[in-house]
Structure formats: C-alpha cells, structure tokens
Amino acid sequence: MSEIYIDPNLYTTRPDPAGRLPKEMAVYDLLERLEIPYVRVDHEVTPSIEACHDVDKMLGISLCKNLFLCNAGKTKFYLLMMPGDKQFKTKDLSKQIQSSRLSFAPAEFMEKLLAITPGSVSVLGLMNDKNHQVQLVIDQEVVKQEYLGCHPCINTSSLKLRTSDVLYKLLPALGHEPVFVQL
C-alpha cells in the first residue's frame, strides 16, 4: 500500500475556503448551524479503505465503511454504513431491507442524488438528497460506537463526529430516518 500525506494537525474549525469545493464548505455550514462539533484532519485523496486506517487512527475512531447501493432496476438507492472490518454480504442486507439483487450503484447516481464522487461517500452527502431518494441503512455496530468518521463530501478531509449527533441532530434536520440492520 502506498502511503498518503496526512496533515499532522487536528482541527476543530472550518478550513479556509480557498481551494475548497463549495459542497465541502456547505458541510461545515450545516454542522455549525446544527451546533455539531467535529474534529477534522486533512489528507491526500484516500484511494482505498485501507488508506483510511492511518487517518482513522489519528482521529481515534474505528473505520466506518460507506457503501452506495441500488436495486437491479436502479429505482431504489441505499447508503449503507457499516464497520470497516466487516465483510459486506449482499444477501444478508437484501433480506433485512426487502430488496433483492443489490449491487453497487453507478457513479452517475451518486453524483446526481448525493452530489459526491466515488471515494467520498458519506452520511453528510444526504444533505444533498433533497427529494429523499436515498435510504440510509446503518449496521447496529456503528450505532454502538461513540464516534464515527466520514468525509465532508470530498475525500481530502475526514471528520470525527459523535454518533449521537449524527443520529439525533443531523439526520432529523435532513429529514432522513435510518433503517437499522445487523450484518
């Protein structure tokens, strides 16, 4: 695995907007409006989940996998949050959410529905799902963690958020109700 550059500093404030995408800055606006504290670390693009391990170690959190899925007809979309060390088995999830033939959704739907690109999938992308076309699905193990990590709609920064803030402040503000599963 090639190493990525990670800024050795931890930040608790928004970054300077110079060189940042508007969608990333919108995340910080939302978190501030909802009074959700966070810890941020900046880094190079994380090319894989393995590259995220050092970032998560620096933030003091367990890796959280975020998968963007759809049904065979590409009519139902799901954002799955699960522990990073768990293997994803489609059949286990399909039974619990009553959706057969799940697969990874094409990138164009990720961009259209969540305004994010592959590698940047995050619960924070739901802020762009104004028509509530994406169902959030969370593995129970994620909920048991005090903190979770996610990207601010771009994979050149990572945030540490309290799980309770995500569940009881962020999701209600966005009008998204999660479905909880056990994988």
N, C-alpha and C positions, 0 to 999 in steps of 0.2 A: 504494500500500500504506500502510495506517495504521501508525504506529509503536506499539510496545508498550513499557510500562515495564519496564526491566531493572534490578534492583538492581546497582549498580556493584561490589559486593564479591564476591569468590570465597571460598567456604567449603570447608573440608576436614573438617568435623564435622557431625554431625546437627543439624537445626534444633530449636528449641524446639517441643515437641509442641502447644502452644496454637495452635488454629486450623488444625492439620494433620489430614488424614484418617488413620485407623488403618492403612489399606493403604499409605500413604506411609511411615509410621513403621516398618512391618514391613519395608520395603525396607532402611532404614538398619540395622535389627536384623540382617537377613540379611547385609548387606555387612560389618558389624562382626564377626559370628560367623565369617565366612569369611576375615576379615582382608584384605578387598579395599579398598584406598584409593580415594578418589574426590575430585573437585573438583565443587562444586555452585554453581550460580547460580540465584537465584530471579527470577521474572519474572511478568508478567501471562499469562493464558491465551494460548497461541500458536494463533491461529485458522487458520494455514496453514503449510505447509512453508516458504514464503517468509519468514514472520515468524521462523522459527528461525535464519535466516542470521546475524543480529546476535548471538544467543545463542551460536551455534557459533563465531563469530569471537572472542567474548570468552573462550570456553573453549579456543580454539586447536585446534579439530578440524574435520574435514570433515563435512558434513551426512550423516547416515545416515537413509534412508527406512525406515520400518517399516510394512509393509502386512499387514493381516489378511485372509486369503483363504479361500475354500472351493470345493468342487466343486459341480456343479449340484444334486446331491441333498442338499447341506448335511450330508453324513455324514463328510467329511474336511476338516480345518481346517489352515491353514498360516500361520505368521508369517514373512514374508519381510523380511530385512534386506538393503538394497542401497544403493549410493551415491546421495546425494540428487540429483546432477546427471544420473543415468541415467534414461532413459525406460523405463517398465515396459511390456513387451510380453507379454501373456498367453501367446501361442503359444510364445515362447522358453522360458518357465518350464514350461509344460504338458508339453512333450516331455521335459524333463530329470527331472521328478518323476513321470512317468507318470500324470498326472491331467488329463483333458480338461475343457474348459468351466469354467475357473476364473473366479471373479468375487470382488468384494469381499464379505466376509461381513457379514450384517446385525448391527447394533449389539447386539441381544439376545444373540447368541452370544459376542460379545466380552466382554460383561458376565458371562455365565454361565460361560464357560470360563477367562477371564483376570482377571476382576474389575476390568476397566478400561473406560473410556468412549472413544468416538471422540475422536481428537486426542491420546490418551495412550498409544497402542500402543507397547509396549516389550518388549525381551527380558526385562526384570525381571518382566513380567506372568506369565511362565512359572512363577514361584514359586507362583502360584495354580492352576496346572493340575495338580492332584494326581493326576488319572487319565490324564495324558499323552495328551490328546485333540488337542493341537496339535503339529504337526510344525514344528520350526524349520528354515528354509531360509535359507542365507547365501550371498550373492554372494561369489565369491573375492576381489574387490577390497576388500571390507570387511575381510577377514582380513589383508590386506596392510598395513592401517593400524595404527600403533602404539596409537592410542586410538580409541574410539568414543563417541558421545554417545547418551544415552537419557533418557527421563523416568522418575522413580521412581513409576510407576503413576498419575501425575497430571501434567497439562501446565502446572503453575505453577512447576515447577523442572526443571532439566536437569542431568544428571550426565556427567562425563567419566570414563571407566573405561579401564583398559588392556585392549586386545583380548585379550591372553593371559590375563588374569584371568577374563574372561568365558568364554573357551574352556576353560581348564584348571582353574578353581576353581568358578565359578558353575554352569555347565551340568552338570558331573559331580555337584555337590551336589544339583542339582534333578532329576537322572536324565533329562536331555534330551540326546539326541545329535543334533547338526545334520546336515543334508544340505547339501553344498556344490554350488553351481551357478555357471555362467558366463553372465551375461546381457549 
